[in-house]
Amino acid sequence: MKLYFLRHGIAVDREEWKGNDFERPLTDEGRERMAREAKTIAKLDLGLDVIITSPLLRAKETARIVADRLKMGDELIEDERLGPDFDATRLSAILQERAKADAIMLVGHDPSMTEMVGQLAGGARIDLKKGGLACVDVQDSVSLNGQLVCLVTPKILAL
């Protein structure tokens, strides 16, 4: 199964945001950049079965932009397990529920997304930037052993 990890786009600065962090949105620049990235992601023809997003607003906005571009609005699912406490146990549960999928996109946050990609790739240290995309090929949802297939920076995706 191919897992595509998409870190949410550029959001309003944490220090500038006065509301609940769950409601912190993408900036105008973040939305524009994600729209360009979604165009590139569509050209890559990833063969996604489903897009699963964190319930935090900035991730939901990111996922919606991509889902709309890919015409996958009906395959966009919000899952609280992709929130701030995302970890291997939660990932394993998500994958077991989607065992028949060939390709899943997970939209979430740092540091958990970067740490998870690194863990799946045998302990690799990576830097998944805001709007960055990583793909890991995982053979089994229990052991979560995988191979890093690609790591694409937001600059490349937004071209």
C-alpha positions as a printed Julia matrix, in Angstrom:
159×3 Matrix{Float64}:
   0.0    0.0     0.0
   1.3    3.43   -0.9
   0.87   6.06    1.79
   1.11   9.68    0.74
   1.76  12.01    3.66
   0.81  15.62    2.88
   1.64  18.2     5.49
  -0.89  21.02    5.63
  -0.13  24.25    3.8
   1.05  27.57    5.22
  -1.22  28.52    8.11
  -1.69  31.68   10.15
   1.21  32.05   12.59
   0.56  30.41   15.93
   1.71  33.55   17.77
  -0.63  35.76   15.76
  -3.68  33.51   16.08
  -5.97  34.48   18.97
  -8.45  31.61   18.71
  -8.44  27.87   19.35
  -5.51  26.17   17.54
  -7.95  23.65   16.01
  -9.49  26.57   14.09
  -6.24  28.12   12.85
  -6.69  28.43    9.06
  -4.44  28.53    6.05
  -3.29  31.96    4.98
  -4.31  33.36    1.59
  -0.82  32.48    0.38
  -1.21  28.99    1.84
  -4.48  28.44   -0.04
  -3.03  29.77   -3.31
   0.08  27.64   -3.0
  -1.95  24.52   -2.16
  -4.07  25.13   -5.25
  -0.9   25.11   -7.37
   0.36  22.03   -5.56
  -2.98  20.26   -6.08
  -2.64  20.89   -9.81
   0.75  19.13   -9.79
  -0.54  16.31   -7.59
  -3.35  15.75  -10.1
  -0.8   15.43  -12.91
   1.09  12.8   -10.9
  -1.97  10.52  -11.08
  -1.31   8.86   -7.71
  -4.22   6.42   -7.97
  -5.58   7.44   -4.57
  -8.45   5.46   -3.09
  -9.12   7.91   -0.26
  -7.88  11.14    1.3
  -7.96  11.17    5.1
  -7.47  14.42    6.96
  -6.9   15.66   10.45
  -9.89  17.49   11.94
  -7.85  20.69   12.43
  -9.02  23.43   10.07
  -5.7   24.02    8.28
  -5.43  20.32    7.4
  -9.09  20.14    6.35
  -8.61  23.17    4.09
  -5.5   21.58    2.55
  -7.26  18.26    2.01
 -10.33  19.95    0.51
  -8.22  21.86   -2.02
  -6.52  18.64   -3.13
  -9.73  16.58   -3.09
 -11.56  19.18   -5.18
  -8.76  19.26   -7.75
  -8.69  15.45   -7.92
 -12.5   15.28   -8.0
 -12.38  13.14   -4.86
 -14.81  15.07   -2.66
 -16.74  11.86   -1.91
 -13.5   10.11   -0.9
 -12.44  12.8     1.59
 -12.71  11.63    5.19
 -11.99  13.48    8.42
 -10.35  11.33   11.1
  -9.43  12.62   14.57
  -6.58  10.07   14.76
  -4.63  12.32   12.36
  -4.76  15.18   14.85
  -1.97  16.29   17.18
  -1.62  12.83   18.79
  -1.05  10.96   15.5
   1.28   8.01   16.06
   2.04   4.48   14.85
  -0.85   2.94   16.81
  -3.33   5.32   15.21
  -1.81   4.83   11.75
  -2.02   1.05   12.11
  -5.71   1.28   13.02
  -6.43   3.54   10.04
  -4.62   1.17    7.68
  -6.37  -1.91    9.03
  -9.71  -0.23    8.31
  -8.54   0.51    4.75
  -6.72  -2.78    4.1
  -8.08  -3.07    0.55
  -6.79   0.35   -0.51
  -3.83   0.6    -2.86
  -3.05   4.26   -2.15
  -4.08   6.58    0.69
  -3.3   10.24    1.23
  -3.0   11.34    4.87
  -3.15  15.07    5.55
  -1.83  16.24    8.9
   0.72  18.09   10.99
   4.25  18.22   12.24
   6.03  16.92   14.12
   3.98  13.71   13.91
   3.88  13.47   10.1
   7.65  13.89    9.7
   8.34  11.48   12.55
   5.97   8.88   11.11
   7.49   9.01    7.63
  10.96   8.65    9.15
   9.85   5.76   11.36
   8.22   3.93    8.44
  11.39   4.37    6.4
  13.56   2.61    8.98
  14.37   5.53   11.23
  15.32   8.02    8.53
  15.55  11.71    9.42
  13.6   13.79    6.97
  12.26  17.32    6.75
   8.64  17.42    5.57
   7.96  21.11    4.96
   4.5   22.71    5.1
   2.82  21.56    1.91
   5.44  18.86    1.37
   4.51  15.37    0.16
   6.15  12.08    1.06
   5.3    8.61   -0.2
   6.08   5.46    1.73
   5.32   1.97    0.42
   4.15  -0.11    3.38
   3.8   -3.87    3.05
   1.8   -4.54    6.2
  -0.32  -2.44    8.52
   0.83  -4.17   11.69
   4.63  -4.03   11.52
   4.54  -0.76    9.53
   7.79  -1.55    7.75
   8.08   0.58    4.68
  10.28   2.08    2.05
  10.49   5.79    1.29
   9.51   6.17   -2.36
   9.69   9.95   -2.64
   9.91  13.18   -0.72
   8.74  16.2    -2.71
   9.22  19.74   -1.48
   6.42  22.29   -1.7
   8.56  24.39   -4.07
   8.59  21.56   -6.6
   4.88  20.84   -6.18
   3.92  24.5    -6.58
   5.73  24.98   -9.89
